[in-house]
Each structure stands twice: as C-alpha cells, then as structure tokens.
Amino acid sequence: MRFKFRVIVMPKRDLLDPQGRAVAGVLRDMGVRVEDVRVGKSINLIVEAESEEEAERTVDRIARDVLSNPIIEDYTVQRL
C-alpha cells in the first residue's frame, strides 16, 4: 500500500534562526509588522508499506536519521 506523509523540519525554538531573522528584517523594511519568523522545510513523501503503522515508523526513521539534524532541528510528521 502507498501512504502519503509530510515532514516539517524547523530550527529548535531556543536556537538562532538566521534565515528567519533575515526574512523578518526584509519584511520590516517593507513595512510589515512581524514579531517572529522561523524558516524551515517541508518534505512530502509517498511510502510503500504493508500497514499504516509500518509506514509511520519508516517515515519517522527517515525524518530523524536523514531529513533533520536532531541537535539543531525538530520535526513533525503528518499523514496526508
């Protein structure tokens, strides 16, 4: 069976986000009032697996071991 997932990877909340800071600066220069900007990445996956549980375990392993750096990033997995 095929299962669709989205993995969202974001910088850890307590760490500096240089990209977010740069975007916030540009937005402020444009006159947009923003309090905080965080820049991350969104990865969509279609996984072949025997069950939804197996697919979820596989995607979690991919997110943890390949798509994110656990020292500086957090991730969430969404079933689509």
mmCIF file of the C-alpha atoms, coordinates in Angstrom:
data_MODEL
# 
_entry.id   MODEL 
# 
loop_
_atom_site.group_PDB 
_atom_site.id 
_atom_site.type_symbol 
_atom_site.label_atom_id 
_atom_site.label_alt_id 
_atom_site.label_comp_id 
_atom_site.label_asym_id 
_atom_site.label_entity_id 
_atom_site.label_seq_id 
_atom_site.pdbx_PDB_ins_code 
_atom_site.Cartn_x 
_atom_site.Cartn_y 
_atom_site.Cartn_z 
_atom_site.occupancy 
_atom_site.B_iso_or_equiv 
_atom_site.pdbx_formal_charge 
_atom_site.auth_seq_id 
_atom_site.auth_comp_id 
_atom_site.auth_asym_id 
_atom_site.auth_atom_id 
_atom_site.pdbx_PDB_model_num 
ATOM 1  C CA . MET A 1 1  ? 0.000  0.000  0.000  1.00 0.00 ? 1  MET A CA 1 
ATOM 2  C CA . ARG A 1 2  ? 1.037  3.588  -0.571 1.00 0.00 ? 2  ARG A CA 1 
ATOM 3  C CA . PHE A 1 3  ? 0.910  6.176  2.203  1.00 0.00 ? 3  PHE A CA 1 
ATOM 4  C CA . LYS A 1 4  ? 1.467  9.926  1.887  1.00 0.00 ? 4  LYS A CA 1 
ATOM 5  C CA . PHE A 1 5  ? 3.219  11.943 4.565  1.00 0.00 ? 5  PHE A CA 1 
ATOM 6  C CA . ARG A 1 6  ? 4.582  15.412 5.119  1.00 0.00 ? 6  ARG A CA 1 
ATOM 7  C CA . VAL A 1 7  ? 7.611  16.004 7.326  1.00 0.00 ? 7  VAL A CA 1 
ATOM 8  C CA . ILE A 1 8  ? 8.054  19.530 8.684  1.00 0.00 ? 8  ILE A CA 1 
ATOM 9  C CA . VAL A 1 9  ? 11.584 20.339 9.871  1.00 0.00 ? 9  VAL A CA 1 
ATOM 10 C CA . MET A 1 10 ? 12.130 23.522 11.878 1.00 0.00 ? 10 MET A CA 1 
ATOM 11 C CA . PRO A 1 11 ? 15.033 25.030 13.798 1.00 0.00 ? 11 PRO A CA 1 
ATOM 12 C CA . LYS A 1 12 ? 14.766 24.350 17.524 1.00 0.00 ? 12 LYS A CA 1 
ATOM 13 C CA . ARG A 1 13 ? 12.879 27.149 19.233 1.00 0.00 ? 13 ARG A CA 1 
ATOM 14 C CA . ASP A 1 14 ? 15.762 28.106 21.539 1.00 0.00 ? 14 ASP A CA 1 
ATOM 15 C CA . LEU A 1 15 ? 18.331 28.370 18.717 1.00 0.00 ? 15 LEU A CA 1 
ATOM 16 C CA . LEU A 1 16 ? 19.019 31.315 16.453 1.00 0.00 ? 16 LEU A CA 1 
ATOM 17 C CA . ASP A 1 17 ? 17.352 31.066 13.032 1.00 0.00 ? 17 ASP A CA 1 
ATOM 18 C CA . PRO A 1 18 ? 19.486 33.208 10.667 1.00 0.00 ? 18 PRO A CA 1 
ATOM 19 C CA . GLN A 1 19 ? 17.144 32.692 7.704  1.00 0.00 ? 19 GLN A CA 1 
ATOM 20 C CA . GLY A 1 20 ? 14.130 33.626 9.790  1.00 0.00 ? 20 GLY A CA 1 
ATOM 21 C CA . ARG A 1 21 ? 15.911 36.697 11.098 1.00 0.00 ? 21 ARG A CA 1 
ATOM 22 C CA . ALA A 1 22 ? 16.829 37.766 7.532  1.00 0.00 ? 22 ALA A CA 1 
ATOM 23 C CA . VAL A 1 23 ? 13.246 37.312 6.300  1.00 0.00 ? 23 VAL A CA 1 
ATOM 24 C CA . ALA A 1 24 ? 11.912 39.244 9.303  1.00 0.00 ? 24 ALA A CA 1 
ATOM 25 C CA . GLY A 1 25 ? 14.305 42.098 8.509  1.00 0.00 ? 25 GLY A CA 1 
ATOM 26 C CA . VAL A 1 26 ? 13.147 42.295 4.894  1.00 0.00 ? 26 VAL A CA 1 
ATOM 27 C CA . LEU A 1 27 ? 9.502  42.209 5.955  1.00 0.00 ? 27 LEU A CA 1 
ATOM 28 C CA . ARG A 1 28 ? 10.087 45.026 8.449  1.00 0.00 ? 28 ARG A CA 1 
ATOM 29 C CA . ASP A 1 29 ? 11.837 47.036 5.697  1.00 0.00 ? 29 ASP A CA 1 
ATOM 30 C CA . MET A 1 30 ? 8.666  46.531 3.638  1.00 0.00 ? 30 MET A CA 1 
ATOM 31 C CA . GLY A 1 31 ? 6.599  47.981 6.466  1.00 0.00 ? 31 GLY A CA 1 
ATOM 32 C CA . VAL A 1 32 ? 5.159  44.649 7.581  1.00 0.00 ? 32 VAL A CA 1 
ATOM 33 C CA . ARG A 1 33 ? 4.903  44.284 11.346 1.00 0.00 ? 33 ARG A CA 1 
ATOM 34 C CA . VAL A 1 34 ? 6.094  40.822 12.303 1.00 0.00 ? 34 VAL A CA 1 
ATOM 35 C CA . GLU A 1 35 ? 7.050  39.570 15.724 1.00 0.00 ? 35 GLU A CA 1 
ATOM 36 C CA . ASP A 1 36 ? 8.939  36.429 14.714 1.00 0.00 ? 36 ASP A CA 1 
ATOM 37 C CA . VAL A 1 37 ? 9.769  34.470 11.569 1.00 0.00 ? 37 VAL A CA 1 
ATOM 38 C CA . ARG A 1 38 ? 11.042 30.880 11.555 1.00 0.00 ? 38 ARG A CA 1 
ATOM 39 C CA . VAL A 1 39 ? 12.165 29.266 8.294  1.00 0.00 ? 39 VAL A CA 1 
ATOM 40 C CA . GLY A 1 40 ? 12.037 25.504 7.926  1.00 0.00 ? 40 GLY A CA 1 
ATOM 41 C CA . LYS A 1 41 ? 11.417 22.908 5.276  1.00 0.00 ? 41 LYS A CA 1 
ATOM 42 C CA . SER A 1 42 ? 8.500  20.744 4.232  1.00 0.00 ? 42 SER A CA 1 
ATOM 43 C CA . ILE A 1 43 ? 9.137  17.354 2.636  1.00 0.00 ? 43 ILE A CA 1 
ATOM 44 C CA . ASN A 1 44 ? 6.332  15.277 1.096  1.00 0.00 ? 44 ASN A CA 1 
ATOM 45 C CA . LEU A 1 45 ? 6.829  11.519 0.874  1.00 0.00 ? 45 LEU A CA 1 
ATOM 46 C CA . ILE A 1 46 ? 4.909  8.605  -0.605 1.00 0.00 ? 46 ILE A CA 1 
ATOM 47 C CA . VAL A 1 47 ? 5.956  5.417  1.171  1.00 0.00 ? 47 VAL A CA 1 
ATOM 48 C CA . GLU A 1 48 ? 5.220  1.813  0.238  1.00 0.00 ? 48 GLU A CA 1 
ATOM 49 C CA . ALA A 1 49 ? 4.437  -0.305 3.309  1.00 0.00 ? 49 ALA A CA 1 
ATOM 50 C CA . GLU A 1 50 ? 2.315  -3.243 4.441  1.00 0.00 ? 50 GLU A CA 1 
ATOM 51 C CA . SER A 1 51 ? 0.446  -1.147 7.020  1.00 0.00 ? 51 SER A CA 1 
ATOM 52 C CA . GLU A 1 52 ? -0.039 2.436  8.134  1.00 0.00 ? 52 GLU A CA 1 
ATOM 53 C CA . GLU A 1 53 ? 1.893  1.713  11.336 1.00 0.00 ? 53 GLU A CA 1 
ATOM 54 C CA . GLU A 1 54 ? 4.872  0.396  9.368  1.00 0.00 ? 54 GLU A CA 1 
ATOM 55 C CA . ALA A 1 55 ? 4.744  3.446  7.091  1.00 0.00 ? 55 ALA A CA 1 
ATOM 56 C CA . GLU A 1 56 ? 4.676  5.784  10.106 1.00 0.00 ? 56 GLU A CA 1 
ATOM 57 C CA . ARG A 1 57 ? 7.686  4.039  11.666 1.00 0.00 ? 57 ARG A CA 1 
ATOM 58 C CA . THR A 1 58 ? 9.573  4.258  8.368  1.00 0.00 ? 58 THR A CA 1 
ATOM 59 C CA . VAL A 1 59 ? 8.838  7.952  7.892  1.00 0.00 ? 59 VAL A CA 1 
ATOM 60 C CA . ASP A 1 60 ? 9.758  8.720  11.497 1.00 0.00 ? 60 ASP A CA 1 
ATOM 61 C CA . ARG A 1 61 ? 13.105 6.966  10.982 1.00 0.00 ? 61 ARG A CA 1 
ATOM 62 C CA . ILE A 1 62 ? 13.675 8.893  7.726  1.00 0.00 ? 62 ILE A CA 1 
ATOM 63 C CA . ALA A 1 63 ? 12.804 12.193 9.407  1.00 0.00 ? 63 ALA A CA 1 
ATOM 64 C CA . ARG A 1 64 ? 15.055 11.503 12.399 1.00 0.00 ? 64 ARG A CA 1 
ATOM 65 C CA . ASP A 1 65 ? 18.049 9.999  10.558 1.00 0.00 ? 65 ASP A CA 1 
ATOM 66 C CA . VAL A 1 66 ? 18.042 11.725 7.161  1.00 0.00 ? 66 VAL A CA 1 
ATOM 67 C CA . LEU A 1 67 ? 15.852 14.825 6.956  1.00 0.00 ? 67 LEU A CA 1 
ATOM 68 C CA . SER A 1 68 ? 16.684 16.545 10.238 1.00 0.00 ? 68 SER A CA 1 
ATOM 69 C CA . ASN A 1 69 ? 19.645 17.256 12.454 1.00 0.00 ? 69 ASN A CA 1 
ATOM 70 C CA . PRO A 1 70 ? 18.377 16.443 15.967 1.00 0.00 ? 70 PRO A CA 1 
ATOM 71 C CA . ILE A 1 71 ? 20.944 18.744 17.556 1.00 0.00 ? 71 ILE A CA 1 
ATOM 72 C CA . ILE A 1 72 ? 19.548 21.891 15.921 1.00 0.00 ? 72 ILE A CA 1 
ATOM 73 C CA . GLU A 1 73 ? 16.170 20.892 14.439 1.00 0.00 ? 73 GLU A CA 1 
ATOM 74 C CA . ASP A 1 74 ? 12.815 19.448 15.467 1.00 0.00 ? 74 ASP A CA 1 
ATOM 75 C CA . TYR A 1 75 ? 10.463 17.629 13.126 1.00 0.00 ? 75 TYR A CA 1 
ATOM 76 C CA . THR A 1 76 ? 6.823  16.665 12.936 1.00 0.00 ? 76 THR A CA 1 
ATOM 77 C CA . VAL A 1 77 ? 5.238  14.006 10.742 1.00 0.00 ? 77 VAL A CA 1 
ATOM 78 C CA . GLN A 1 78 ? 1.772  14.474 9.251  1.00 0.00 ? 78 GLN A CA 1 
ATOM 79 C CA . ARG A 1 79 ? -0.250 11.828 7.430  1.00 0.00 ? 79 ARG A CA 1 
ATOM 80 C CA . LEU A 1 80 ? -1.753 13.289 4.256  1.00 0.00 ? 80 LEU A CA 1 
# 
